[in-house]
């Protein structure tokens, strides 16, 4: 069974310094950092920074890549909550994730 969680935390330079970790790239240094900071098995993890996803299409694409992957069960999206539009962005992402099971994202 698949579960999805939304976690909120305060904006923090340490959190925002976590590197992006995508499916399709070989990132040995990023994997090492992710393993030490977040997960024992970073191969089941995608990390994205909202400020690097420039438009709605790139957000939906990142969510779809995660939801359609057989082994990856964790999608960590880092949003700088000091940004004036961060609440709207977080709500949009929640909406996209909620639509994943119905195939509408």
C-alpha positions in Angstrom: 0.0 0.0 0.0 1.2 3.5 -0.8 1.1 6.3 1.7 1.8 10.0 1.2 2.6 12.4 4.0 3.0 16.2 4.0 5.6 17.5 6.5 5.9 21.1 7.5 8.9 22.7 9.1 10.4 26.1 9.5 12.6 27.5 6.8 16.1 26.8 7.7 19.4 27.2 5.8 20.3 23.6 6.7 17.1 22.2 5.2 17.5 24.3 2.1 21.1 23.1 1.6 19.9 19.5 1.1 20.8 18.7 -2.5 18.2 17.7 -5.1 18.2 14.0 -5.8 16.5 12.8 -9.0 15.8 9.5 -10.5 17.7 9.9 -13.8 21.1 11.1 -12.7 24.2 9.6 -11.1 24.8 11.8 -8.1 27.2 10.0 -5.8 27.9 13.0 -3.5 24.2 13.8 -3.3 23.3 10.2 -2.5 25.9 10.2 0.3 24.4 13.4 1.8 20.9 12.2 1.4 21.7 8.9 3.1 23.3 10.7 6.1 20.5 13.3 6.4 17.3 11.7 5.4 17.1 8.0 4.6 19.1 4.9 5.0 18.2 3.9 1.4 18.2 7.0 -0.8 17.4 4.9 -3.8 13.7 5.1 -2.8 13.9 8.9 -2.5 13.4 11.9 -4.8 14.4 15.3 -3.5 13.4 18.5 -5.3 13.6 22.2 -4.5 10.5 24.1 -5.4 12.6 27.1 -6.5 14.2 24.9 -9.2 10.8 23.8 -10.6 10.1 26.8 -12.7 6.5 26.2 -13.8 3.4 24.1 -13.3 4.5 21.6 -15.9 7.8 20.9 -14.1 6.0 20.5 -10.8 3.5 18.0 -12.3 6.3 16.2 -14.1 8.4 15.7 -10.9 5.3 14.4 -9.0 4.4 12.1 -11.9 8.0 10.8 -12.1 7.7 9.9 -8.4 4.2 8.4 -8.5 4.9 6.3 -11.5 8.2 4.9 -10.3 8.2 1.3 -9.0 10.7 1.6 -6.3 10.7 5.2 -5.2 8.2 5.8 -2.5 9.3 9.1 -1.0 9.1 12.5 -2.6 10.7 15.3 -0.6 9.9 18.8 -2.0 11.7 21.6 -0.2 9.9 24.9 -0.3 11.4 28.1 1.1 8.5 29.3 3.3 9.9 32.8 3.5 8.9 33.3 -0.2 5.6 35.3 -0.3 3.9 32.7 -2.6 5.0 29.7 -0.6 1.6 28.9 0.9 -0.1 29.0 -2.5 2.7 26.8 -3.9 2.4 24.3 -1.1 -1.4 24.1 -1.6 -0.9 23.6 -5.4 1.5 20.7 -4.7 -0.9 19.1 -2.2 -3.6 19.3 -4.9 -1.4 17.6 -7.4 -0.4 14.9 -5.0 -4.0 14.3 -4.1 -4.8 13.8 -7.8 -2.1 11.2 -8.4 -4.3 8.1 -7.6 -6.9 9.2 -10.1 -4.2 9.8 -12.8 -5.1 13.4 -13.2 -1.8 15.0 -12.1 
